[in-house]
Amino acid sequence: DRVLTRIRDLTAEKADEVVWVRGRIHTSRAKGKQCFLVLRQQQFNIQALVAVGQHASKQMVKFAANINKESIVDVEGIVRKAYQKIGGCTQQDVELHVQKIYVISVAEPRLPLQLDDAVRPEVEGEEDGRATVNQDTRLDNRIIDLRTSTSQAIFCLQSGICQLFRETLVRKGFVEIQTPKIISAASEGGANVFTVSYFKSSAYLAQSPQLYKQMCICADFEKVFCVGPVFRAEDSNTHRHLTEFVGLDIEMAFNYHYHEVVDEIADTLVQIFKGLQERFQTEIQTVNKQFPCEPFKFLEPTLRLEYREAVAMLREAGVEMGDEEDLSTPNEKLLGRLVKEKYDTDFYILDKYPLAVRPFYTMPDPVNPKNSNSYDMFMRGEEILSGAQRIHDPQLLTERAQHHGIDLEKIKAYIDSFRFGAPPHAGGGIGLERVTMLYLGLHNVRQTSMFPRDPKRLTP
């Protein structure tokens, strides 16, 4: 009948209370007739003292000292105020004086990696010669790595991004939809798709919910969003690409101008950033201990630049590029630094991309046919959303698909969905893992993918 208390709730206000706590043995240290344990739950930990006395024998102290690290235990104890701050613990003002201890699950004595090594900043490890854990070792032993305080904080914050995304859009009148992930044709019109056997024929894993979001707009849903897996068969071994990631997708009909949609998406991201600042400071600070980073900055309303302005800024900085040339990754990062210096923001929009570098379904700019009604959004100089006004006229859509060399028969159902009246609409797709990575200032998207998939990794 005992009620288990969360370690994060054990504060000075709980002093002198008898509590039950379940946690993992993070460390243990025997000293004479005493044993000091550190118990851990997620990113929170507390010092627990087992000492010979009324409630503990010598055998109990010895037993506690010999419990393997990472074993799960239930402990009954009295919360006591600490005489001085307890370094190395999140709960620094109190400790737990143990009266009873039960082993719930025993961990093997040899661990594939030490959690203290896995949370040590790389710079600190280099300076004093202590071990750090490389990325492959972490991912090969992901279950252990996910127990670290840093990983716990990363994925709690990532959960918060999804929650805030849903909260914000539902408040704005959007409807959440679920779209197929097994589809009959490449959704982006390209070759980078995973082909799967589908009974007596072949199918593809969806590169995007793009086409189905648009079909829902044609079906008068007006504002839709979805959260789900996206698959890209790109042989990209970079710090920001995965073959499977979580897409946060938005599509919306508009009345007069596609900037109505741009503003709505930008505001949604701003509301997410504000929510993270308000609700997840503990997690942000936990990650910053291992990966120091400047706080994420953004403006209200969001800065919007036209593509030609970005090209002018890059040329002024010495970059040679054409008016209709797409941004390379180095130029994206340089532009991010230039924007930060000039406007003091880590989040901004680039609008009016050249039509030549955008997908077939992108609406051309009615004023300048070389441009398009399309936009990307950036965090810390890296793209996190690509979006556009979609072509809703079936004749123009057919012409643009032919221009891109796409087999019309394969996208017939898509084009046909616009033949019965389709409102003007626009949208975009956001990479969840990339947003988490860039908000926290991390250096690799695999840190923010729970079980990452890339061209070289299919396990665990």
Residue pairs with C-beta under 8 A, 6 or more apart in sequence:
2 20
2 74
2 76
3 20
4 20
4 21
4 22
4 74
5 14
5 19
5 20
5 21
6 41
6 44
7 21
7 23
7 39
7 40
7 41
7 44
7 45
7 46
7 90
7 91
8 41
8 42
8 44
8 90
8 91
10 19
10 21
10 46
10 79
10 91
10 94
10 96
11 91
11 93
11 94
12 81
12 93
12 94
14 79
14 94
15 79
15 80
15 81
15 94
16 78
16 79
16 80
17 78
17 79
18 76
18 77
18 78
18 99
19 76
19 77
19 78
19 79
19 96
20 74
20 75
20 76
21 39
21 41
21 46
21 74
21 75
21 77
21 96
22 41
22 72
22 73
22 74
22 75
22 104
23 39
23 40
23 41
23 45
23 46
23 72
23 73
23 75
24 39
24 40
24 41
24 70
24 71
24 72
24 73
24 107
24 147
25 37
25 38
25 39
25 40
25 67
25 68
25 69
25 70
25 71
25 73
25 107
26 37
26 38
26 39
26 40
26 45
26 69
26 70
26 115
27 37
27 38
27 69
27 116
28 35
28 36
28 37
28 38
28 64
28 65
28 67
28 69
29 35
29 36
29 65
30 36
30 61
30 62
30 65
33 51
33 52
33 58
33 61
34 49
34 50
34 51
34 52
34 61
35 49
35 50
35 51
35 61
35 62
35 64
35 65
36 47
36 48
36 49
36 50
37 47
37 48
37 49
37 50
37 64
37 67
37 98
38 45
38 46
38 47
38 48
38 88
38 89
39 45
39 46
39 48
39 73
39 75
39 96
40 147
40 149
42 149
42 152
42 156
43 90
43 149
43 150
43 152
43 153
43 156
43 282
43 283
43 286
44 90
44 91
44 149
45 89
45 90
45 91
45 149
46 89
46 90
46 91
46 94
46 95
46 96
47 82
47 86
47 89
47 91
47 95
47 96
48 75
48 77
48 95
48 96
48 97
48 98
49 95
49 96
49 97
49 98
50 56
50 60
50 61
50 64
50 65
50 98
50 101
51 61
51 97
52 58
52 61
55 98
55 99
55 100
56 98
56 99
60 101
63 101
64 98
64 101
67 73
67 103
67 106
68 106
68 107
68 108
68 109
69 107
69 111
70 107
70 111
70 115
70 144
70 147
71 103
71 104
71 105
71 106
71 107
72 103
72 104
72 105
72 107
73 101
73 102
73 103
73 104
74 101
74 102
74 104
75 96
75 98
75 100
75 101
75 102
76 98
76 99
76 100
76 101
77 96
77 97
77 98
77 99
77 100
78 96
78 97
78 99
79 94
79 95
79 96
79 97
80 94
80 95
80 96
80 97
81 93
81 94
82 92
82 93
82 94
82 95
85 92
85 93
86 92
86 93
86 95
90 149
111 144
112 137
112 140
112 141
112 144
113 133
113 137
113 138
113 141
113 144
113 145
114 131
114 133
115 144
115 147
115 148
117 125
117 130
117 131
117 132
117 133
118 132
118 133
118 138
118 144
118 145
118 148
118 150
119 148
119 149
119 150
119 289
119 290
120 130
120 131
120 132
120 290
121 132
121 289
121 290
121 291
121 292
122 132
124 130
125 131
125 132
133 145
135 444
135 446
138 145
139 145
139 446
139 452
139 457
140 460
142 450
142 451
142 460
143 460
145 151
146 152
146 155
146 450
149 286
150 286
150 287
150 289
150 290
150 291
152 286
153 282
153 283
153 284
153 286
153 287
154 283
154 287
154 436
154 440
154 442
154 447
154 448
155 448
155 450
156 280
156 283
157 276
157 280
157 283
157 284
157 287
157 436
157 439
157 440
158 432
158 433
158 436
158 448
160 275
160 276
160 279
160 280
160 283
161 248
161 272
161 276
161 432
161 435
161 436
161 439
162 227
162 248
162 432
164 271
164 272
164 275
164 276
165 225
165 227
165 248
165 268
165 272
166 176
166 225
166 227
167 275
168 268
168 271
168 272
168 275
169 176
169 223
169 225
169 250
169 268
170 176
172 223
172 264
172 268
173 222
173 223
174 223
174 224
174 225
174 250
174 252
175 221
175 223
175 224
175 225
176 224
176 225
176 226
176 227
177 212
177 213
177 216
177 221
177 224
177 225
177 226
178 226
178 228
179 206
179 209
179 212
179 213
179 226
179 228
180 206
180 212
181 205
181 206
181 228
181 229
181 231
182 196
182 198
182 203
182 204
182 205
182 206
183 203
183 204
183 205
183 206
183 211
184 203
184 204
184 410
184 413
185 204
185 410
185 411
185 414
186 192
186 193
186 204
186 207
186 410
187 193
187 204
187 206
187 207
187 208
187 209
187 210
187 211
188 207
188 208
188 210
188 359
189 359
189 360
189 361
189 401
189 404
189 406
189 411
190 207
192 207
192 232
192 233
192 234
193 204
193 205
193 207
193 231
193 233
194 204
194 205
194 231
194 233
194 243
195 202
195 203
195 204
196 202
196 203
196 204
196 205
197 203
205 231
205 233
206 230
206 231
207 230
207 231
207 232
208 230
208 247
208 249
208 429
209 226
209 228
209 230
209 247
209 249
209 429
210 249
210 361
210 427
210 429
211 411
211 414
213 224
213 226
213 249
213 250
213 251
213 427
214 251
214 361
214 390
214 414
214 417
214 422
214 425
214 427
215 414
215 417
216 224
216 251
217 224
217 251
217 252
217 253
217 422
217 423
217 425
218 392
218 417
218 418
218 420
218 421
218 422
218 423
222 252
222 253
222 423
223 251
223 252
223 253
224 250
224 251
224 252
225 248
225 249
225 250
225 251
226 247
226 249
227 246
227 247
227 248
227 249
227 432
228 246
228 247
228 249
229 244
229 245
229 246
229 247
230 244
230 245
230 246
230 247
230 429
230 431
231 243
231 244
232 241
232 242
232 243
232 244
232 245
233 243
234 241
234 243
234 455
235 455
236 454
236 455
237 454
237 455
237 456
238 329
239 443
239 444
239 445
240 382
240 434
240 437
240 444
240 445
241 445
241 454
242 433
242 445
242 446
242 449
242 452
242 453
242 454
243 453
243 454
243 455
244 453
245 431
245 432
245 433
245 434
245 445
245 449
246 431
246 432
246 433
247 429
247 430
247 431
247 432
248 429
248 430
248 431
248 432
248 435
249 427
249 428
249 429
249 430
250 261
250 264
250 265
250 268
250 387
250 427
250 428
250 429
250 430
251 425
251 426
251 427
252 260
252 261
252 264
252 425
252 426
252 427
253 423
253 424
253 425
254 260
254 261
254 423
254 424
254 425
254 426
258 363
258 373
258 388
258 389
258 424
258 426
261 387
261 389
261 425
261 426
261 427
262 304
262 349
262 351
262 375
262 387
262 426
263 301
265 377
265 385
265 387
265 427
265 428
266 301
266 302
266 304
266 349
266 377
267 301
267 302
269 302
269 347
269 377
269 385
269 430
270 298
270 300
270 302
270 347
272 435
273 296
273 298
273 347
273 439
276 284
276 439
277 284
284 440
287 293
287 440
287 442
291 440
291 441
291 442
291 443
293 440
293 441
293 442
294 441
296 346
296 347
296 379
296 380
296 438
296 439
296 441
297 340
297 344
297 345
297 346
297 347
298 345
298 346
298 347
299 343
299 344
299 345
299 347
299 348
302 345
302 347
302 348
302 349
303 339
303 343
303 345
303 347
303 348
303 349
304 348
304 349
304 351
304 375
305 339
305 348
305 349
305 350
305 351
306 350
306 351
306 352
307 350
307 351
307 352
307 353
307 354
307 371
308 323
308 352
310 327
310 335
310 350
311 321
311 323
313 335
313 338
313 339
313 342
314 321
314 331
314 334
314 335
314 338
315 321
317 334
317 338
319 331
319 334
321 331
323 354
323 370
324 354
324 356
324 357
324 370
325 354
325 357
326 353
326 354
326 357
327 335
329 382
332 378
332 381
332 382
332 383
333 381
333 382
334 381
335 378
335 381
336 346
336 378
336 380
336 381
336 382
337 381
339 345
339 348
339 378
339 381
340 346
340 381
346 379
346 380
346 438
347 377
347 378
347 379
348 377
348 378
349 375
349 376
349 377
349 378
350 375
350 376
350 377
350 378
351 374
351 375
352 365
352 371
352 372
352 373
352 374
352 375
353 371
353 372
353 374
353 375
353 376
354 370
354 371
354 372
355 362
355 364
355 365
355 369
355 370
355 371
355 372
356 370
358 372
358 374
358 388
359 388
359 404
360 397
360 400
360 401
360 403
360 404
360 406
361 388
361 390
361 391
361 397
361 400
361 401
362 372
362 373
362 374
362 388
362 389
362 390
362 391
362 400
363 372
363 373
363 374
363 388
363 389
363 390
363 391
363 426
364 371
364 372
364 373
365 371
365 372
365 373
372 388
373 388
373 389
373 426
374 386
374 387
374 388
374 389
375 387
375 388
375 428
376 383
376 385
376 386
376 387
377 383
377 384
377 385
377 387
377 428
377 430
378 384
379 434
379 435
379 438
379 439
380 438
380 441
382 434
382 438
384 430
384 431
384 434
384 435
384 438
385 428
385 429
385 430
385 431
386 428
386 429
387 426
387 427
387 428
387 429
388 426
388 427
388 428
389 424
389 425
389 426
390 425
390 426
390 427
391 397
391 400
392 418
392 422
392 423
392 424
392 425
393 418
394 415
394 416
394 418
394 419
397 415
397 418
398 408
398 415
401 408
401 411
401 415
402 408
408 415
431 445
433 445
433 448
433 449
434 445
434 448
436 442
436 448
437 443
437 444
437 445
437 447
437 448
440 448
442 448
445 452
446 452
446 454
451 460
